[in-house]
Amino acid sequence: MTAGEQGHQRSTIRCDIDVCWEVDEPSWAPSLPELRDWVSLVLAAEGDTCLAPETVPAGGVEISLLFAGSSAVQQLNRDYRQQDKPTNVLSFPARSVIEHKRMLLGDLVICPEIVVTEALSQGKPVAVHLTHLVIHGVLHLLGHDHVDEDQATLMESIEINLMASLGHQNPYASWHWEKQQNEQESKHA
């Protein structure tokens, strides 16, 4: 490998995920390895851009993922974002060094009830919608946002590319899901 090729390789950031279910774990819940894969995908794609390599401790990063009910998520949304309503995902960046020489990248809070409601209304499989929301939340932990149009366009393009790398459709084009679902139904009719 030449020095030039070496410069184009992305570093691998070790990631631990602490998962907690405050609500009953649904049958569609992803496994810990699946969650880790989704987070690792985002870190591999955006970690070098958003985290200076010298700031990542040898132990890597940790993300806490809480699945909570709509009233708990509504309270967090009200307290931290001044929006008195439940939402699908909340992100709380931390970037603080914790035990075992790891960086707590932050906390994600996901409301399974909202995930299911949105997936059904958008005609998407629940697991695919959850994948998108985990990716979306991790991008927030890395510093991405969608406050203005340019930021939103960049963040959405990253999400679309990451979802495509997992074999999923553009998460923002619901008509793809409806068309795909209608085609599936007509094949089985």
N, C-alpha and C positions, 0 to 999 in steps of 0.2 A: 504494500500500500504506500502510495506516495504521500508526501506532506500535504499536497493539495487535496487529495482524497480524504485525508484525516480531518482536515478542517471542515469538511461538509458532513461529517458524522454527527448525529445528535447524541448527547450523553443520555444515559439511562438513569433516571432518578428513582431510587428505591422508595416505595410507598407502602405504608401500613394504613389500613382502614379500620376504624372502630365503629361498629354498627350497633344501633340500639333501636328496638321496636317498642314504642310506647303504646302501640295499638296492636291488635291481633295481626300476626304475619299472614298476609294473603297467599293463596296458592300460586299466584303469579310472581311472587317475590323472587328476585334474582339471588343466586348463591353469592357467597363472599368472593369466590374467585371471579365471577362475572363482574361484580362491582369493582374489584381491583383491576380487572382488565380495562374497563371503561375509563377509570381514573388514570391508569397508566398510559392509555392511548392519548389522553389529553396532555399529560405531562410530557410524553415523548414528542408530541407535535408542538407544544407551546412552552414547555418548561424552560428551554434555553433562552427563549425570547423574553419571557416574563420574570424569570428568576436568574439573577446573576449567578453563574456556577460557584463562585467563591462564597456565596451566601447560603448555599445548601450544605448543611452539615453532613458528615460522613454517614450518619445513620439514615439519611434521606428525609422524607416528609411523612407526616401523618395527617389524615383527614378524619374528622368525626362526622358520622352520618346518622341523623336521628329521623326516624319515621314517626310522625306524631299526628294526633287527631286535629280536626279542623278548628276546634276552639283553642287549643294550645297554639296552633300556627297563627290564628287570628290575633291572639294576645301578643305574640312575638312581633307580628307584622305591625300591630298598633304601637307597641312600645318602641320599636327600633326604626320603623319606616313611616310612622304616623299615618298608616292606612288601616282603618278599622274593618278589615275583612280577611278571610282566609285566602291563602295563595298556594300555588303549587310547590314552589321551592324558595327558600330563603338561604342566603349565604352570608357568613360572618367571617371575613378574612382575619387571620391572626398573625401569621408569620413570626411566631415566637419559638425560641429554642426550648425544648423540653427534655425530659430524661432520655438517656441512651443516645445523646447527641443527634436528636431528630428535631426537625422544625414542624411545629403544628401549623400547617398551612391554613387551617380554619375549619369551621363547622358548616355543614349543610343540614337543613331541616326540610324534609319532604313530607307533604300531606298526601297519603295514599288515596284518601277519599276524593280529593281534587284531581289527582292523577287519573283515576278511573273515570270521573265525570268528564274531564276534558278529552280523554282518549275516545270515549264513546261518542261524544258530541262531534269529534273530528273524524270519526270513522277509522281510528288507528288502533292497532293492537296495544294493549295496556303496557306490556313489557317494552315495546319500542318507544312509546311515549316516555316511560320512565328512563330508558337509556338516554334519550335526548335531554331530559331534565337534569340528570346527573352530569352529563357533559356540560350543559349550560351553567350549572352551579359551580363546577370546578373552574370553568373559564372565569367566572366572577371571582373566585378565590385567587386566581392568578392575576387579577387586576383588570380584566376586560369588563366592559359595560356597554349599555345600549341607551345612554342618556340622550345623545344626539345622533343624527342620521348617519354620519360617517362611522361612529363607533358601532352603531347597530349593524350597519352593512358589513363591517369587518367581522364582528362577532358571529353574525348569522352565517357568513361564508365559511368561517372555521367550523361551525356546528354542522353545516351541510356537508362539508368535506369529511369530517370525522364520522358522521352517520353513514355516508356513502362507503367509507372504508370498512364499515361493519356490515355492508350489504343492505342498508336501509335507504328509503326514499328521503327526499328533501322534507324535513320536519315542518317547514313553513308552507308547504304546498298541499293543503288538505285535499284539493281536488284529485291529487294522485291517489290518495287513500280511498276516496269515494269511488273513483274509476276502477281501481284494483279490486275493491270489495264488490262492486257491481259485476265485474267480469267473473269473479269467483262464484258469485251467486248464480249467474246465468249458465255457467258450466255445470252446476249441480242441479239445475232446474229440470 
